[in-house]
Structures are given as C-alpha cells and as structure tokens.
Amino acid sequence: MTFLDQLREAETLNQSMLCVGLDPEPSRFPTGITRDAEGIHDFCLKIVEATADLAIAFKPQIAYFAAHRAEPQLERLIARMREIAPKVPVILDAKRGDIGSTAEQYAKEAFERFGADAVTLSPFMGFDSVEPYLKYQGKGAFLLCRTSNPGGDDLQNQRLASVEGQPLLYEHVARLAQGPWNLNGQLGLVVGATYPQEIERVRALAPTLPLLIPGVGAQGGDAAATVQAGWRPDGPIVVNSSRSILYAGKGSDFADAARAAALATREALNAARPA
C-alpha cells in the first residue's frame, strides 16, 4: 500500500481531512501532567486516544520531543498509535534537508527508528536531498512548497529567471514534485492555509499530490477557504491543526476538550467540501 492509499483509506474511514498536530509544550500542560519527557508522552497519548477516530493523520513535530530529550517517548508514542489507530498514518514533521549519507541517516531515523509513514522535507538542496527517502517503499515525503509563515516570501515567492516561463520558486517546486521527482508516487507538498490563493495555484500545478496544509486554527487560516482551494476527489488534503486542539482545555478534562475541538474542526472542513 502506498502512502497516498493510506491517506485515502483514513479519509474514508474517519470521514476526515483533519490532521492532529502533536506539538507538546510542557509549560502549557494541564494540572496532573508532569512537565518532563514522560509527561510529554502521557499528554500526547491522551490526545491521540481522544481523536483517533477523527483524524486523517497525526503529525508529531520532532523538535518538541528532542528539546526535552523525549525521543524514546516519541518512539513509544508512535508504537502505541499503531495499536490505537492502525489505519491513521503518522507524518513526522522534521523538515530535514541534507544530502548523501546524511540524508540516508535522516531517512533511517524517520522510517526505521520512529516508524513514521511520511516525513516533511526541505527540497532546496535539490533532488539528491529527497531521493534517499524515496528508497523506502510505500513511505511518503512532503516537500516544503509555499509555507504559512510571512518570511516564506523571502525565497518561495521569488521568480526564477533561468527557468522557462520564469515561475515563482514555489511553483517550480510544485511542478518538480508532480513530475520528474515523483518517481514512485510518494511525494506530497506543504502549503500554508494562510495563503488560499497559493493553495489553489499549487493544486493547479500538482492536481493529484496530497497537500499537507498547516495554519488552520491558532495561525488564523480559514478552514472553508482552505478546502475549497485545495481539495479534489483525486487529490487529498491533510489540514493540520495543533495548538487549538492540544490546548483547548486547561483542566483534567483536557482530552475531552481536545476531542470537541477536533470534532468541530473536522466538521467545518467537511462542510466546506465541494458538492
């Protein structure tokens, strides 16, 4: 089964385009959760248990674990995800971007150590920074394309004078991912929800690729505009929401509050799906 098949299966099973991002900040944990590596595991596990039937994917951000020496806890967490939600893929948000043997080690980390189904990558060192990940059959890689941060304009929105048609850099990345780089149908693109017009442009250039779309929720992205710009019957979207779900509640009922927030977001996304 390819990663794209996994996404489609999860989308159908849970009737969802919602990706639950796992960005655990111990300083924001509710009372009763310790602010250490074990607390990170326990907090995220409660969120996963509460939202497992509502998500198309989970997206743990590795920096939030590594900064607190919680990589072993991330390994255990992903293993538990396999038991709780075996058909919901895990996207490791690592944004790696290196070449050669270093890229091979990063790929091994993502797919062998952590057991992720997909990983986020920076493509700006070229195809040889992406290729090592594509050697893992059935695994996926989402390339940064048009990100949700304002500073994305510094590079992504610049024209390439030496490329035919002088596309913007993000447009060129989208064409490469849809075309010559996508050797085994394993690639997707990261596009921010804060730029719905750019989502629409990326979708036009990459009509069948899965799009990972962060920025709905705390970052202010509009759910309806995101779906209308990006969703296609043959091109799934994975709309990430992290903080607005993780920290929806501050008390002992935080998991129930997270479920309610995830359910509301899932329904808002589904309501915007074109008929």
Steps between C-alpha positions, in 0.01 A plus 500: 500500500633845410488796735239659274287186539538528877376856497201415286413207726522717813300778333220256422515316833488809721320729252775749562752739349624600846858434604560528874839660559692392809708798614523440875608800707542392865443854625144476367416158641195476727522415867577134556739462205868517591714746306767253398559241227253254650243775530545577132424137419200485731353828375534407132365151558184643657455727198548208260251285688245783499530578127595168337165464322496863381834534321635429154852512650706590806801729467750499786754784472833347594650820647246505783616153602873536436527826694385316812701182435174321425596313182458159672156614610420594140598148392266355760225743407508407132501131592186559706342690212534183294290319758242775557457620141670250267351653185587863580842591355768681698684792338827584673542876473878530482562728199829329427710625211842347442674281243686173463570280798356761739164491321514120514539519879211745533284265292601209722410706807155589367398165357696240696554653842170686535297293256331799337297463182617832356738783577521870417806612301661819380570454127734794452819292470347326201380153409795321657377627837162331437598180322623301806152518653339363184696176536258404778216336311157620599627793706415861426687831495340845514720771347483855631344701220303810610521520876267690732758734657537860374872446438415240237485789252874552537572197278183315403332796331800602288515450124750266338633688198698201375199262487266497201197716569675662797287328764503594865721269703206330672338439160820335378509274808139399435576410138804295597305312767211423266736403220861380476572470873196287578653172387276264698201716584635572849512880506268761642532873563476729802293811434378741766135564576576870538540526119187348340575652159839331500337172605280527193803571282693205643199275446484608136868409453481179706144373453544155656757549775395493865533843657599542864346830605600650837367826635132433576414597855749697708683633191176641360453298182140477377370142489241556228736692271766233548273214398351682204845588370671167552269201522438293188347150471834363377721731707455472878582776743634453851403811696705532816386656824720480808471755780128568468438129563780416744428790732124528461464416871715580802352266758482128560249475215756626245465187285121547478553864405754396236250253356230767485736740321612230256141401428401861432797548268432176315138600447595847380738348247244247380232769466728692263560203270365576150183305416 
